[in-house]
Amino acid sequence: MNENISQDAGTQKEKVDRPVSVAQWLGLWALLMIPVVNIIVAIVFCFIGNDSRKNYFKAMWIALAIASAVLAIGAMIFYFSGGYEEFILWLRQVVHEIPLRF
């Protein structure tokens, strides 16, 4: 009886661990291009499905968290160093130099 359980678990694992085909990746990327749906799909696939797909989405969330942290730290450094004031002055100068033609 225990052998049947272990065999069933093995077949379940084989079904889950099949490689993701190119067509499946393309379909997944098409889903990820739809706003709001992409966030839901990314959260769901972190926990459900193929191990390869789960690892991809976990890595994507980790990379997004790292990029967000680096961006936030950079923005704080830029803001508190007073660089934003110089940037605003430069931006105003550039905007006034652009000829507007309608």
Residue pairs with C-beta under 8 A, 6 or more apart in sequence:
16 49
16 50
16 51
17 50
17 51
18 50
19 50
19 52
20 28
20 50
20 52
20 53
28 41
28 45
28 53
31 37
31 38
31 41
32 38
32 41
32 42
42 57
42 60
42 61
45 53
45 54
45 56
45 57
46 54
46 57
46 58
46 61
47 54
48 54
78 84
78 87
